[in-house]
């Protein structure tokens, strides 16, 4: 999709990225807690999870309802709303907006289903509860796995879009200023993991350089200098492990040129291979 399709939407794109990362992290937390509790209950009873039968209070304890509601209302709903603003009525050709819509729908249904379970904690009705348990024991894991699959597909599509979205000024600067924390939550690593996705050719060196160029253009020379220093430092770390790739050498050449322009000197020397 052409870059101009995202013009002037940098804030929306970055907001979506933050909401997506937060929503996925919270969902995975919910999912893992559910799995641990089910497996523990089956182990304590000495049965396979497929044969597990729980009383109302223990079934209710599989989820913490306020967490499900928070996921639905504070994470998924804003995320879905942003996809509408970003992609409009035509939608995303890679179905990112559709995946987000499916995720919200599934979690909304799961939340309402679990709310109905809570009634049986207070009101004793063994026959109706048996019917309800027969249903939820099947669709709880089905819905959770479906949401996990939608998140996986959405993540893959997001990785395809990041190299386009990174052309936006707000995205460039936000990735530099806030990307460390968000990337650790999303990928288990910091800036480097995010920049590898935003700039498949050049990686973190290119990412720091892009941020520096954006800051320089607006007259934020101190910030530009810091970003250039981080780009050069990252190049040295990479060069200590392996030979720099052509795209990394090209980015580092630009780093050195910008350093010379900002600092009035040659900047750090280019390191293209192990010394």
C-alpha positions in Angstrom: 0.0 0.0 0.0 1.4 3.4 -0.9 3.0 5.5 1.7 0.8 8.4 0.9 -2.2 6.4 2.2 -0.8 6.9 5.7 0.2 10.6 5.3 -0.5 12.7 8.4 -1.6 9.7 10.4 1.6 9.1 12.3 -0.1 9.6 15.7 -2.8 7.1 14.9 -0.3 4.6 13.7 1.8 4.8 16.8 -1.2 4.8 19.0 -2.4 1.6 17.3 1.0 0.0 17.7 0.9 0.7 21.5 -2.6 -0.5 21.9 -1.9 -3.7 19.9 1.2 -4.5 22.0 -0.6 -3.9 25.3 -3.7 -5.8 24.2 -1.7 -8.8 23.1 0.4 -8.8 26.3 -2.7 -8.7 28.5 -4.5 -11.4 26.5 -1.5 -13.7 26.7 -1.4 -13.1 30.4 -5.1 -14.1 30.7 -4.6 -17.1 28.5 -1.6 -18.4 30.4 -3.3 -18.0 33.7 -6.3 -19.9 32.4 -4.1 -22.8 31.2 -2.2 -23.0 34.5 -5.4 -23.1 36.5 -7.1 -25.7 34.3 -4.0 -28.0 34.3 -3.6 -27.6 38.1 -7.2 -28.5 38.7 -6.9 -31.5 36.5 -3.7 -32.6 38.1 -5.2 -32.3 41.6 -8.1 -34.5 40.6 -6.0 -37.0 38.7 -7.9 -36.6 35.5 -7.3 -35.5 31.9 -8.3 -31.8 31.3 -10.9 -33.1 28.8 -12.6 -35.0 31.6 -12.3 -32.1 34.2 -15.5 -31.0 35.9 -15.4 -28.0 38.1 -17.9 -26.6 40.6 -19.3 -23.1 39.9 -16.8 -21.2 42.2 -13.8 -22.9 40.7 -15.0 -22.3 37.1 -15.6 -18.7 38.0 -12.0 -18.4 39.3 -10.6 -19.5 35.9 -10.9 -15.8 34.8 -10.7 -12.5 36.7 -13.7 -10.7 35.2 -12.4 -7.1 35.7 -9.3 -8.1 33.7 -11.4 -9.4 30.8 -13.5 -6.3 30.9 -10.4 -4.1 30.9 -9.0 -6.0 28.0 -12.2 -5.5 26.1 -12.9 -1.9 27.0 -9.5 -0.3 27.5 -7.4 -2.2 25.1 -9.3 -3.9 22.3 -12.1 -1.4 21.7 -9.7 1.6 21.1 -7.5 -0.7 19.0 -10.4 -1.6 16.8 -11.5 2.0 16.6 -8.1 3.0 15.4 -8.1 0.5 12.6 -11.3 2.1 11.3 -9.5 5.5 11.2 -6.4 4.2 9.6 -7.8 2.0 6.9 -11.3 3.5 6.4 -14.2 1.6 4.8 -11.9 -0.2 2.3 -10.1 -1.9 5.1 -6.6 -3.4 5.0 -5.7 -5.6 2.1 -3.8 -7.8 4.6 -6.8 -8.0 6.9 -5.2 -6.4 10.0 -8.5 -4.5 10.7 -10.4 -7.8 10.3 -8.2 -9.7 12.7 -8.6 -6.9 15.3 -12.4 -7.0 14.8 -12.5 -10.8 15.3 -10.3 -10.5 18.4 -12.7 -7.9 20.0 -15.7 -9.9 19.1 -14.4 -13.2 20.6 -13.2 -11.5 23.8 -16.5 -9.7 24.1 -18.4 -13.0 23.8 -16.1 -14.7 26.3 -16.6 -11.9 28.8 -20.4 -12.2 28.6 -20.2 -16.0 28.8 -18.1 -15.8 31.9 -20.4 -13.2 33.4 -23.2 -15.8 33.1 -21.1 -18.3 35.1 -21.0 -15.9 38.0 -24.7 -16.3 38.6 -24.3 -19.9 39.5 -21.8 -19.0 42.3 -24.7 -17.3 44.1 -27.7 -19.3 42.9 -27.6 -23.1 43.3 -29.1 -24.8 40.3 -27.3 -28.1 39.6 -29.2 -29.1 36.5 -28.8 -25.8 34.7 -25.2 -25.5 35.8 -24.5 -29.0 34.3 -25.8 -27.7 30.9 -23.8 -24.5 31.2 -20.6 -26.3 32.1 -21.0 -28.7 29.2 -21.0 -25.6 26.9 -18.3 -23.5 28.5 -15.9 -26.4 29.0 -15.7 -26.5 25.2 -16.0 -23.0 24.1 -13.7 -21.4 26.7 -10.5 -23.1 25.2 -11.9 -22.8 21.7 -12.3 -19.0 22.0 -9.0 -18.5 23.6 -7.1 -20.4 21.0 -9.0 -18.6 18.3 -8.0 -15.2 19.7 -4.4 -16.3 20.0 -4.5 -17.3 16.4 -5.9 -14.0 15.3 -3.2 -12.2 17.3 -0.6 -14.3 15.6 -1.9 -13.4 12.1 -2.3 -9.7 13.1 1.3 -9.6 14.3 2.6 -11.0 11.0 0.6 -8.4 9.1 1.8 -5.6 11.4 5.4 -6.6 10.7 4.6 -6.1 7.0 3.3 -2.7 7.6 5.9 -1.3 10.0 8.4 -0.7 7.1 5.8 1.6 5.5 4.6 3.2 8.7 8.1 4.1 9.7 8.1 6.8 7.1 5.9 8.9 9.3 7.7 11.5 11.4 5.7 10.7 14.6 6.4 7.0 14.2 10.2 7.6 13.7 10.4 9.8 16.8 8.1 7.8 19.0 10.0 4.6 18.1 13.2 6.2 19.3 11.8 7.9 22.4 9.4 5.1 23.6 10.3 2.1 21.6 12.7 0.5 24.1 10.0 -0.2 26.7 7.3 -1.1 24.2 9.6 -3.4 22.2 10.6 -5.3 25.3 7.0 -6.0 26.0 6.3 -6.9 22.4 9.4 -8.9 21.4 11.4 -9.5 24.6 14.1 -7.2 23.4 14.4 -3.4 23.1 15.0 -0.9 20.2 16.9 -3.4 18.1 14.0 -5.8 17.8 11.6 -3.0 16.8 14.1 -1.5 14.3 14.7 -4.9 12.7 11.1 -4.9 11.8 10.8 -1.2 10.9 14.0 -1.3 8.8 14.6 -4.8 7.4 17.7 -3.4 5.6 19.9 -1.6 8.0 18.2 -2.5 11.2 18.9 -0.5 14.4 21.6 1.5 12.6 19.1 2.7 10.1 16.5 3.3 12.8 18.7 5.5 14.9 19.8 7.3 11.8 16.2 8.0 10.7 15.4 9.4 14.2 18.5 11.6 14.1 17.6 12.9 10.6 14.1 13.7 11.8 15.3 15.5 14.9 17.9 17.5 12.9 15.3 18.6 10.4 13.3 20.2 13.2 16.3 21.8 14.8 16.6 19.3 17.8 20.3 19.0 17.4 21.1 17.5 20.8 18.6 14.7 20.3 19.9 14.1 16.8 23.4 13.9 18.2 22.4 11.3 20.8 20.6 9.2 18.2 23.7 9.3 16.0 25.9 8.2 18.8 23.6 5.2 19.5 23.7 4.3 15.8 27.5 4.3 15.8 27.6 2.3 19.1 25.2 -0.3 17.6 27.4 -0.6 14.6 30.4 -1.3 16.8 28.5 -4.0 18.7 27.4 -5.7 15.4 30.9 -5.4 13.9 32.4 -7.2 16.9 30.3 -10.2 16.1 30.2 -10.2 12.3 30.9 -8.3 9.2 28.4 -5.5 8.6 25.9 -6.0 5.7 26.0 -3.6 2.8 22.8 -1.8 4.0 24.4 -1.4 7.4 27.6 0.0 5.9 25.5 2.5 3.9 23.6 3.6 6.9 26.7 4.0 9.0 28.3 6.1 6.2 25.3 8.4 6.5 25.7 8.5 10.3 29.3 9.6 9.9 28.5 12.3 7.4 25.7 13.6 9.7 28.1 13.5 12.7 30.6 15.6 10.7 28.0 18.1 9.8 26.6 18.4 13.4 29.9 18.2 15.3 32.2 19.8 12.9 34.5 16.8 12.8 34.8 13.4 11.2 32.7 11.6 13.8 33.3 7.9 14.7 35.2 5.9 12.1 33.2 3.4 10.0 33.8 -0.2 11.2 32.8 -2.5 8.3 34.3 -5.7 9.7 36.0 -7.3 12.6 39.3 -5.7 13.5 
